[in-house]
């Protein structure tokens, strides 16, 4: 009896603490199809991550409806079911009698023939909250093409899994605009896909007719685990709900090929290591840097695959202790700076072997070439990288306020 009472109290407290977030997919069919899709032929840009509260995919939800017609599917990087690896090209196909058009194959943009006969484009994909993740670029490309055809775009909103408060990292310089960074927002932007779509439409003057179906119950301070929703790996190396925060912490370091970041091991993005690193030396140095919300533990490991496969590696396991205080890009800058300071010769050797394609990819991901110059020329770069473009980021924060949905604010009270 006591145990059952404890469980009831825990369950009630959990419901109060976490609530039950309803995503855009849960709300687009409330009381029948939303007017933006009612009776229309729908092109759905989606993948396996888009599920409702019952675990039913967006694809199946739309296909089962009688009040709208699912006429075409569009798939982003990693494919409709998320099994393809990064940079792996995907061919067009079919799902039953519905055509599936790849936006990560011979074309990154929908073609005119693929949009023909559609009335509206619906976007429903779980993003990870980092500018360099290509799902949002597919949305922006689609918005541009839809605007040319006078097609409405409807975004079914989902949580930013990092949270809606953390904003960190550099802006995107126009020179380095690409598919892995298309909108001039910080590397970690603290916005939902619906908010990003509104920002893009207005700030880049796209002019597409845009409707965002907002979530209910999501607040800006929530990380994904606090939503009560179930995480579905968004791609092969984003397996858990907290992986996006680690991706934001080591992903750029991984582009340098300087060390292993856990990809090819069981902890993608959650560590840094290499055969030439001393785990105790590195972690002692990192823990002395006064970084907020994080500590580092020595780690010995052997990657299964990748450039350091089967090599005995040492390094640091990243342990986040306070997600609200933690600054991913700041930590990433200090990680890179620490490796240069502790292992200057190895750092120099690795940088010397980075080719043009690797350099270009790094600049596209980070959004600028200035950090690369810092890496090459300055001796103590950690905190310089961490502080890089602080003024520009603060200017963005003011502009960003115009696109944050009020119902996601912690103190929002709906008008009754």
Phi and psi in degrees as a GROMACS rama.xvg file:
@    title "Ramachandran Plot"
@    xaxis  label "Phi"
@    yaxis  label "Psi"
@TYPE xy
-61.3692  -44.6583  UNK-2
-60.7293  -40.4779  UNK-3
-67.2547  -36.3725  UNK-4
-65.8934  -41.204  UNK-5
-59.6921  -42.9866  UNK-6
-63.7844  -41.0908  UNK-7
-62.7743  -45.1808  UNK-8
-61.9876  -44.0977  UNK-9
-61.8775  -43.4101  UNK-10
-63.2102  -44.5035  UNK-11
-63.9566  -44.7307  UNK-12
-62.576  -40.7701  UNK-13
-61.5539  -40.8658  UNK-14
-64.8836  -40.0429  UNK-15
-67.7053  -43.1694  UNK-16
-68.8823  -49.0848  UNK-17
-93.7519  -26.6345  UNK-18
66.9356  -170.697  UNK-19
-129.588  102.843  UNK-20
-76.4314  132.016  UNK-21
-103.898  124.056  UNK-22
-83.9252  172.82  UNK-23
-56.1522  -35.8475  UNK-24
-63.3026  -33.9054  UNK-25
-67.7093  -22.5723  UNK-26
-108.149  -13.5181  UNK-27
-72.2277  -21.2001  UNK-28
-111.413  14.9761  UNK-29
-64.3453  122.13  UNK-30
66.8377  27.7772  UNK-31
102.17  169.02  UNK-32
-61.4894  141.356  UNK-33
-57.6875  145.6  UNK-34
-53.3527  -27.7212  UNK-35
-69.3473  -19.2616  UNK-36
-121.992  -6.75016  UNK-37
-55.6896  120.621  UNK-38
70.3332  13.6463  UNK-39
-107.567  158.884  UNK-40
-86.6198  119.492  UNK-41
-105.495  133.07  UNK-42
-102.066  124.052  UNK-43
-112.16  114.459  UNK-44
-92.0829  110.167  UNK-45
-157.855  178.619  UNK-46
-157.692  -166.899  UNK-47
-65.418  -18.2978  UNK-48
-76.4562  -15.8167  UNK-49
-87.9033  97.8295  UNK-50
-129.922  155.341  UNK-51
-89.1341  -172.886  UNK-52
-64.5006  -18.1695  UNK-53
-98.1069  4.65663  UNK-54
84.1277  10.3929  UNK-55
-84.9904  131.926  UNK-56
-70.2633  154.924  UNK-57
-56.9424  -38.6419  UNK-58
-57.2879  -48.4613  UNK-59
-69.8556  -37.1421  UNK-60
-59.2508  -48.7849  UNK-61
-70.0733  -37.8538  UNK-62
-67.383  -26.599  UNK-63
-85.2548  -8.71524  UNK-64
-79.2422  145.753  UNK-65
-99.8348  -14.7028  UNK-66
-96.2198  6.92612  UNK-67
-157.795  166.922  UNK-68
-123.796  116.336  UNK-69
-75.6341  110.54  UNK-70
-107.156  -21.8976  UNK-71
-158.616  147.969  UNK-72
-115.953  140.982  UNK-73
-121.73  130.981  UNK-74
-113.517  135.92  UNK-75
-85.4196  -168.3  UNK-76
-53.8601  147.009  UNK-77
78.8776  -6.57245  UNK-78
86.3839  174.102  UNK-79
-64.1739  -27.7446  UNK-80
-114.875  5.71264  UNK-81
76.2966  14.3568  UNK-82
-92.0604  -16.2793  UNK-83
-75.9208  147.343  UNK-84
-83.4049  169.512  UNK-85
-55.6796  136.59  UNK-86
70.4265  3.01614  UNK-87
-80.7136  120.119  UNK-88
-70.4524  147.214  UNK-89
-125.963  135.889  UNK-90
-89.8756  159.71  UNK-91
-64.4423  160.895  UNK-92
-161.094  -155.721  UNK-93
-141.803  151.356  UNK-94
-123.86  98.479  UNK-95
66.7047  -124.42  UNK-96
-101.222  10.9082  UNK-97
-99.7723  127.146  UNK-98
-68.2295  141.716  UNK-99
-115.765  114.977  UNK-100
-101.528  125.456  UNK-101
-81.2604  131.635  UNK-102
-103.793  21.3257  UNK-103
-144.237  50.8495  UNK-104
-135.076  -119.764  UNK-105
-71.4734  -20.7842  UNK-106
-131.987  144.672  UNK-107
-99.305  -13.6181  UNK-108
-114.453  147.7  UNK-109
-64.7526  141.2  UNK-110
-88.9962  159.526  UNK-111
-55.7168  -43.0837  UNK-112
-65.6476  -29.4407  UNK-113
-74.3113  -25.439  UNK-114
-90.548  -12.9262  UNK-115
-62.8725  133.575  UNK-116
86.6944  -4.82209  UNK-117
-89.1751  149.566  UNK-118
-103.512  -27.9416  UNK-119
-154.91  147.416  UNK-120
-108.809  129.149  UNK-121
-111.107  133.339  UNK-122
-112.356  126.419  UNK-123
-147.807  97.2456  UNK-124
-145.68  141.469  UNK-125
-79.9804  118.426  UNK-126
-92.2547  176.597  UNK-127
-117.615  0.688208  UNK-128
86.136  14.9911  UNK-129
-125.037  135.772  UNK-130
-58.367  -33.2785  UNK-131
-82.2279  0.128946  UNK-132
-84.6276  127.998  UNK-133
-79.1297  -8.02809  UNK-134
-60.2055  -38.4532  UNK-135
-72.4372  -30.7  UNK-136
-64.1309  -38.2989  UNK-137
-61.826  -37.6665  UNK-138
-63.015  -45.9811  UNK-139
-66.6011  -40.2285  UNK-140
-60.9068  -42.8631  UNK-141
-63.6337  -40.917  UNK-142
-60.4302  -41.8325  UNK-143
-64.2361  -42.1353  UNK-144
-72.0528  -36.385  UNK-145
-64.9041  -37.4389  UNK-146
-60.875  -36.8599  UNK-147
-65.5753  -27.9659  UNK-148
-104.15  7.66629  UNK-149
57.3196  36.19  UNK-150
-94.7463  138.223  UNK-151
-75.201  147.108  UNK-152
-116.668  129.803  UNK-153
-117.018  122.292  UNK-154
-105.06  122.292  UNK-155
-90.0779  110.344  UNK-156
-74.3298  150.182  UNK-157
-140.257  163.473  UNK-158
-65.7296  146.878  UNK-159
-76.8875  115.067  UNK-160
-69.6308  -21.7403  UNK-161
-71.6393  -51.3669  UNK-162
152.456  177.625  UNK-163
-103.982  17.8674  UNK-164
-114.521  -38.1587  UNK-165
-71.5848  118.89  UNK-166
-126.863  122.688  UNK-167
-157.317  152.462  UNK-168
96.6179  171.891  UNK-169
-78.3541  163.401  UNK-170
-81.2956  177.579  UNK-171
-104.847  118.249  UNK-172
-76.8454  137.948  UNK-173
-52.173  -33.5155  UNK-174
-59.8962  -30.5663  UNK-175
-106.488  17.0912  UNK-176
-66.0744  130.805  UNK-177
-159.77  -173.69  UNK-178
-65.906  -25.5367  UNK-179
-96.266  13.646  UNK-180
-176.674  97.9293  UNK-181
-113.66  -20.7657  UNK-182
-121.055  138.698  UNK-183
-78.7526  78.1991  UNK-184
-128.035  162.033  UNK-185
-61.4185  160.918  UNK-186
-55.499  -41.9369  UNK-187
-113.834  111.215  UNK-188
-102.486  -17.5034  UNK-189
66.1734  29.4392  UNK-190
-124.672  157.115  UNK-191
-84.9819  168.857  UNK-192
-64.8751  -33.6726  UNK-193
-64.3991  -42.6945  UNK-194
-66.6934  -40.4222  UNK-195
-61.9507  -40.5105  UNK-196
-62.2548  -42.4321  UNK-197
-65.0028  -41.5205  UNK-198
-59.9831  -49.942  UNK-199
-61.7142  -45.081  UNK-200
-61.5955  -40.7398  UNK-201
-84.0095  -50.225  UNK-202
-70.7199  -31.3996  UNK-203
-99.6251  5.94399  UNK-204
53.5677  48.8412  UNK-205
-75.333  -43.0022  UNK-206
74.8127  20.1756  UNK-207
-77.4671  148.956  UNK-208
-71.8153  115.616  UNK-209
-123.62  131.931  UNK-210
-125.214  130.145  UNK-211
-110.502  123.491  UNK-212
-91.5441  106.196  UNK-213
-76.1069  164.657  UNK-214
-78.8376  165.264  UNK-215
-121.274  128.032  UNK-216
95.7421  -10.9179  UNK-217
-83.5448  134.487  UNK-218
-121.564  151.976  UNK-219
-59.3176  -30.1677  UNK-220
-77.7916  -6.53309  UNK-221
-77.958  133.544  UNK-222
-89.1681  178.555  UNK-223
-64.4387  -38.1561  UNK-224
-63.0949  -27.0853  UNK-225
-79.2054  -6.98136  UNK-226
-80.1405  -20.0796  UNK-227
80.9476  -0.337216  UNK-228
-84.6795  160.463  UNK-229
-96.3311  129.763  UNK-230
-77.5776  134.609  UNK-231
-115.221  126.304  UNK-232
-50.9719  124.53  UNK-233
-77.6209  -22.4173  UNK-234
-161.007  169.365  UNK-235
-55.0956  -30.9028  UNK-236
-104.069  14.7918  UNK-237
-120.537  68.4147  UNK-238
-80.254  -22.271  UNK-239
-127.139  163.199  UNK-240
-63.9928  -25.8473  UNK-241
-93.9312  -5.29573  UNK-242
-59.8987  -37.6036  UNK-243
-53.9141  -37.5565  UNK-244
-66.7764  -36.3809  UNK-245
-74.6422  -36.1591  UNK-246
-56.491  -40.7712  UNK-247
-69.0691  -14.813  UNK-248
-96.692  -29.7994  UNK-249
-129.91  -4.97624  UNK-250
-58.3157  -42.0974  UNK-251
-69.2889  -38.2373  UNK-252
-58.751  -38.101  UNK-253
-63.5075  -33.1401  UNK-254
-64.2181  -26.0845  UNK-255
-77.1198  -14.2803  UNK-256
59.038  27.8795  UNK-257
-75.0983  -38.5209  UNK-258
-154.974  176.511  UNK-259
-81.2532  137.501  UNK-260
-114.942  21.7642  UNK-261
95.0731  -10.5047  UNK-262
-74.5567  127.194  UNK-263
95.1793  0.738794  UNK-264
-129.603  -170.185  UNK-265
-86.3796  -2.05072  UNK-266
-128.747  63.4644  UNK-267
-57.1339  127.486  UNK-268
71.9659  2.36827  UNK-269
-101.412  9.47177  UNK-270
-155.363  166.329  UNK-271
-131.754  140.979  UNK-272
-169.355  163.88  UNK-273
-166.976  163.085  UNK-274
-63.4573  -23.7443  UNK-275
-95.2646  4.25007  UNK-276
-93.8464  141.51  UNK-277
-97.2494  113.447  UNK-278
-59.1254  -43.7872  UNK-279
-68.3566  -41.5391  UNK-280
-63.1524  -46.6305  UNK-281
-64.901  -47.8114  UNK-282
-68.228  -35.7814  UNK-283
-62.1709  -42.3487  UNK-284
-65.0406  -46.9757  UNK-285
-63.2497  -40.5229  UNK-286
-70.7794  -14.4455  UNK-287
-89.4026  -1.62922  UNK-288
-84.801  -7.73176  UNK-289
72.3603  28.9103  UNK-290
-73.5857  139.83  UNK-291
-84.6109  139.252  UNK-292
75.3264  18.6787  UNK-293
-153.453  148.937  UNK-294
-136.943  166.096  UNK-295
-127.036  137.378  UNK-296
-118.957  140.971  UNK-297
-61.4358  143.321  UNK-298
-143.268  134.096  UNK-299
-113.739  130.79  UNK-300
-155.137  166.404  UNK-301
-134.429  106.31  UNK-302
-59.0075  146.791  UNK-303
-81.583  -33.6637  UNK-304
-145.433  175.223  UNK-305
95.2643  -172.327  UNK-306
-65.8718  -22.013  UNK-307
-113.018  25.1001  UNK-308
-56.9561  132.788  UNK-309
67.9632  10.4306  UNK-310
-93.8772  141.205  UNK-311
-71.9518  115.043  UNK-312
-115.664  152.302  UNK-313
-126.923  154.979  UNK-314
178.672  -149.995  UNK-315
-126.532  130.055  UNK-316
-89.0894  128.256  UNK-317
-86.6697  121.717  UNK-318
-120.009  107.931  UNK-319
-81.7472  124.296  UNK-320
-104.364  -20.1144  UNK-321
-150.209  100.446  UNK-322
-64.8204  -28.1768  UNK-323
-75.9798  -32.989  UNK-324
-86.1949  -20.7235  UNK-325
-68.6802  132.167  UNK-326
-116.49  103.91  UNK-327
-59.1941  -47.435  UNK-328
-71.2348  -35.7423  UNK-329
-58.9972  -45.8055  UNK-330
-64.0348  -41.5882  UNK-331
-61.1914  -41.2603  UNK-332
-60.3395  -43.2089  UNK-333
-69.0152  -35.4229  UNK-334
-60.1717  -49.3505  UNK-335
-64.201  -45.0239  UNK-336
-61.8283  -36.9353  UNK-337
-66.8643  -39.803  UNK-338
-64.2997  -38.4952  UNK-339
-68.6036  -40.1807  UNK-340
-69.2737  -41.1516  UNK-341
-83.0736  -30.3882  UNK-342
-131.681  62.2037  UNK-343
-61.0833  -37.6724  UNK-344
-70.1708  -44.3007  UNK-345
-64.2243  -40.704  UNK-346
-59.686  -45.0139  UNK-347
-62.7113  -41.6221  UNK-348
-62.9889  -44.8674  UNK-349
-64.7682  -46.0387  UNK-350
-61.7411  -34.4169  UNK-351
-67.7867  -24.7016  UNK-352
-97.0875  3.96227  UNK-353
-79.5415  122.652  UNK-354
-84.6004  178.669  UNK-355
-61.3528  -41.0588  UNK-356
-64.8542  -39.4938  UNK-357
-67.0139  -41.1231  UNK-358
-63.4286  -44.1123  UNK-359
-62.919  -41.0178  UNK-360
-64.0534  -41.1598  UNK-361
-62.6  -45.3304  UNK-362
-65.5202  -38.8237  UNK-363
-64.4527  -40.3665  UNK-364
-70.0751  -44.8506  UNK-365
-81.0483  -23.631  UNK-366
98.4476  2.76666  UNK-367
-162.881  158.832  UNK-368
-97.5786  -11.5666  UNK-369
-59.6047  -42.4473  UNK-370
-60.0688  -34.5147  UNK-371
-64.898  -37.456  UNK-372
-65.3106  -39.7007  UNK-373
-59.8216  -42.5213  UNK-374
-60.544  -37.3308  UNK-375
-78.8168  -38.833  UNK-376
-104.099  -31.5604  UNK-377
-95.8909  145.899  UNK-378
-80.1855  -46.2701  UNK-379
-109.802  97.3581  UNK-380
-108.083  -13.5338  UNK-381
-54.0062  -58.7983  UNK-382
-76.7078  -21.6586  UNK-383
-64.5101  -43.5943  UNK-384
-64.0805  -41.6739  UNK-385
-61.1664  -36.2128  UNK-386
-91.4017  -1.43108  UNK-387
-57.8555  127.757  UNK-388
60.7987  34.2743  UNK-389
-59.8472  -42.969  UNK-390
-63.0897  -43.7447  UNK-391
-62.9024  -38.4253  UNK-392
-66.225  -38.455  UNK-393
-67.2381  -36.064  UNK-394
-63.5598  -40.7696  UNK-395
-61.3079  -39.8281  UNK-396
-57.9816  -34.5405  UNK-397
-69.4852  -44.6904  UNK-398
-65.6688  -36.6381  UNK-399
-59.0955  -31.998  UNK-400
-56.1254  -29.4687  UNK-401
-69.24  -14.2572  UNK-402
-119.73  1.09285  UNK-403
-81.4502  127.034  UNK-404
-71.7107  129.51  UNK-405
-62.919  -30.0921  UNK-406
-70.0265  -10.589  UNK-407
-92.13  -4.96011  UNK-408
-69.8238  146.773  UNK-409
-60.0969  -34.0176  UNK-410
-102.361  16.9289  UNK-411
-68.9006  134.383  UNK-412
-128.092  117.657  UNK-413
-64.4248  148.495  UNK-414
-69.4843  128.894  UNK-415
